[in-house]
Amino acid sequence: MPLWPVYTGAPAPHDGITRLPPPPPWRAFDGGPVLDPPDADGDPAAASPDRAHRAATYQATEDTVQLVNAALYLRRPLLVTGPPGTGKSSLAYAVARELRLGPVLRWNITSRSTLGDGLYTYDPLSRLYAARHMPQPSGASADAPAAATGVEDHLRLGPLGTALLPYARPRALLIDEIDKSDLDLPNDLLHVLEEGQYEIPELVRASRDTPGGHAEVLVDGADQRVPVERGRVRCHAFPFVVLTSNGEREFPPAFLRRCVSLRLRQPDDDHLAEIVRAHLGEPDGYARQLIHRFLSRVGSGELATDQLLNAIYLARSSGLGADSLDGLAEQLMPYLGRSAQPDAF
């Protein structure tokens, strides 16, 4: 049985990730102790109905299937670029669902995001407050420092930091809208994603006074604690990382060469019909008209597929007449931008 593809775009979840061959020798990781994969319902936000629906109805193209598998085999991040509404974010949920990778870890990027935000957060003020209110040992003077409260009690791993834990299976990590970041963030990500590891300086310092240097820290999206030895985290199975971009900026060559790049284009007639069928059932005559109208306008400006789905849903459920539906469809499908899309198909 051929190993390729592991991800197929099929609607039924499976354990094909166990058939993934060993990584290239330059992408092998040996972090430990190895952790069991998290329960698929462990993060209620990641398992919300809207995200579950998007994962189950995602319609992958042949190019998407090929490049997702390339990223999985090579243990490289997948940089997904395309216009709004082409399913860039949904792809991460679809792959995680099919391959049973557990809840998707999501990092929404803003212009203020830093690498530290993705790795972990530490609240020194809460630790100071806890130390001041901790009971003094019997016989200690009032001026004596309180016993250590434990750095790990005031630290939580972020989505990137959690994804790089030594899980037995890859975790799925969505780094959404990387093109909105500060200019330095893509370069800052290079070392961590290349090495598959990072340090938590607060835990490194605390480990000098802790027997064995062992700490239990909270992960992103759940109240589970995992072991971290001497403040160092190294992955075992490199995570499936999806970075999305609307194409609003260029990235450094050093960053691009460390990613597998996927360009999503606006879907054609047949693909749009498949998307409508997956979300709303077989498209009727009026839905076909709306699809044709959508395609006739898409080359003149930016339109998103969910605008079309909204129009078709209301056409089926509102009970309005044809004239009213036509006017409503025009209002629901305004251009999101006037920039032409020469690569629409």
N, C-alpha and C positions, 0 to 999 in steps of 0.2 A: 504493500500500500504506500503510495507516495506521501512524503511528509508535507509537501507544499500542496495546497495552502492550509495553514492552521486556521486562520480566519477566512470564512467563506462568504459572509454576508447572509447566511441562512437564518431563518426566524427562530429555530430551536436551539437553546443553549446546549453546549456539549463540553467535554473535557479535552478538546484537541490541544490545549496548551501543554498537556503532558507529553505530546509528541514533538514538541519543539526541540530541534537538535541542540547540542552544546554550542555555546557562543564561539565566535572567532577568538583566538587566543589573546588578542589585544582588548577584548571586551569581556573577559572572564572575571567574576567577582566571587569572593569567598567569605562574606560577612557572616557573623553568627553572634549568639546562638540563633539557629533558624527558628522563625516564628510560623505558626500555623496561619493559613489564610483567614481573613476575617469573614464573619457571616455576611451573606449578601444583604441582609436586612439590618445590619449593625448600625448604620447611619440613617435615621429616618428621613433626613433632608435629601440624601442621595437616592433613597428609595421612594421618593414622592411620586404620586400618580403621573404628573406631567412628564417627569424624566423617564419613568418606566415606559410611558407611551411612546416617547420619542425614540427610545432605544429599540422597542419592539417593532416600530414601523419604519425604521431607517432603511432607505433603498440605496445600497452601495453600488457604484459603477464598477466596471471591470478594473479601471485604473486604480480606484480606491482600494479594492481588494488586494491588488498586486502590491501596492506601496505600503499598505498596513502590514502585510506579511514581510516585506523587506525590512521594515522597522523592527518587527518582532524578532526576525532571524538575526539581524545585525546588532540588536540591543542599542538602537539609536533612537533619539526623539523624532517624532513625526511633526514637521512644520506644515500646517494646513492653511493655505491662503485662498481667498475667494470673496466674492461680493456678499453682503449681508443676506441672510436667509437661505444659504446654500447647504446648511447642515454641518458646518464645521464643528461646532460644539457637540452636536448630537452624535457625531462619529465616535467620540470617546465612550459615551454611554452604550452605544450599539456594540462596540468591541468588548467592553467589560461584561455586558449581558451575555453575549454569545459564548465567550471563553470562560465565564464564571470567575472573573477576577475580583469580585467583591464590589463594595461601594466605590464609586468614582470619587477621588480626592480632587477638589476644585479650588484653584487659585485665580481669583479675578484680579487682573492687573489694572492699576491706575498709574497716573504720572508720578505718584508718590511711593509706589511699591519699591521695596528693596529686597535684596537676596535674603537678608535676615528675616523679613516678614514671612517668607515661604518656608524657612527652615524651622524656626521656633520663636516663641515669645516668652519673655521672662519678666516678672513683676517684682523688682527689688523692694518697692514700697510695701507691698503686702507681706513680704518676708520680714522686713523691719518691724512692721506692726505686730506680726505674730511673735517675733522674738521678744518684743517689749511686754507682751501680755502672757508670755509663757511663765508658769510657776517656777520660782527659783528653787534650786536644790536646798534641802534642809541644811541649815548652818551657814549658807552663803550670805555675804553682806549685801546690802541693798544696792551697792554700786557695782557689784560683780556682774559681768555680762551673762545674759541668758544662754542656756544651752542652744546649740545649733538647731534650727527648725527644719533643716533639710531643703537644699536648693530645689530638688525635684518637686517639692510640694507647691512651688510657685512658678513652674515652667510647663509649657505645653508645646509639643511639636506642631509645626505648621503642615500644610498639605505636601510641600516638597520634602520636608524632613521626615514625614510619615512614610511617603512613597519609597524613600531610600532605606527604610528599615530592612533587616535581613529576612524578608518573607520567603516562604518556600515557593510561592508563585508570584509572578509580577503583579504589582498593584497598578491600577489605571489612574493616571494623573492628568488633569486638564488644566493647562496654563492658558487662560482665556484672554485674548486680545493683547498679545505681547507687544504689538506695535504701539500701544498707548503708553508704554513704559518710558522711564527715563533712558537717555541714551546709553547709560552704563550697564543697565540690567542684563541685556543679552550677553555682554562680555563677562559679567559677574557669574552668570549661569554656566559659562563654559567649563570652568574647573570642576564644579560640583557634578555636572552631568558627565563629564569626561572621566572623572575618578570614581564616581558612584559612592562618594563618602564625604563626610564633613565632621567637624568638631563642635562641641558646645563648650566654650571656654569656662563658663560658670561651673559646669560639671567636672571639667578637667581639674580646675583648682580645688573643688570640693573633694575630688577623689583622693587627693593627697592625705586627707584626714579621715578617709572612710576605709575600713578594712575591705580589701578586694576591689575597691573603687567601683562598687556596684550601686546603681540607682534605678528606680522605677519611675518612668515618666508617662504622662498622659499623651495620647495620640490625637490627631486631628479628627473631629467629627464624632468622637465617641468618648466614653468615660473609662475606657480600657487603659491599663498601664502596661508598659513593656520594659524589659531590662535594657539598660545602656551601660556598657562597661567602660570605665575610665573616661567618660565623656565623649567617646568616639562612636560614630555610626557608620557602618559600611553595608551596602546592599548585598544580598545573596543572589536574587533574581532581579535583574535590572528592570525597573518599572516600564510600563507602556505609557510614554509621555506624549501627549498631544498639545502642541502649541498652536494657537489659532491667530490669524492675522487677516485684517481686511485689506491688506496691500497698501496701507497708507504710508509706509516707509520702507527703506532698504535696510538690510541687516549686514553686519560685517562678514566678509568672506570666511573668516575663521569660525564664525558661528554657523554659517550655512553649510560648510563642509562637514560639520558634525551632526547634521540633521538629514533625514530623508524628507524631501520636499514633495508635497502634493498640492496641485492647483485644482480647486473645485470650480467648475464653470456652471453657468445657468443651465438647468436641464432642458433637453429637447422635448418634443411632443410626446414621444413614447415614454420617456422617463417621468415627465410630469403626470401622465395618466397613471403610471405605477405608483407614484407618490400619493395621488388622490385616492387611488384604490386602497392603498394601505391604511390611510387615515379615515376615509369616509365611505368606503365601499365603491362599487362599480360606478364610474362617472356616467350620468345620464346625458341626454342631448344638450340641455342647457349648460351643464358642467363642461361639455366638450366645447361649446361656444366660448365660455369663459377662458378655457385653456388656450384656444386659438387667439382670443383677444389679448391675453397676457403675453403670448409669444410675439404677436405683431408689434407690441409696444416695448418689449424688453431691450431692444437694441438702441433705443433713443434715450435711455436713462436707467437708473437703478430701480429694480423691483425685487421684492423678496417672495419666495414661494409661499410663506405663511399668509401673505396678503391674498393670494389666490385661494388658499384653503379657507380663509375667513369668508370670502365672497361666495364660494360654493356651499359652505355650511349654512350661511344665511339664506341662500336661494332655496335650500331644501327645507329649512325649518321655519322660515318666517311667514309663509303663506302669502307673500306679496305677489302682485301681478307682474307681467313681463316688463312693462314700462318702468315700474318702480324698481324692479330688480336691476335693470340696466343702469339707472341713475345711481343706485346704491353701490353697485359694483365699481362704477367710476370713482366714487368717493372712497371706497375701500382700497383701491389700487392706485394711489397717487405715486408719482415718482419720488423716490427717496433721495435722489440726486440727479443732476442733469449730465453727469459725466457719461459719455458713451461707453458701451461695453463691446469692443470689437471682437473679443474672444468669447462671446456669449455661447457659441456653439462650436 
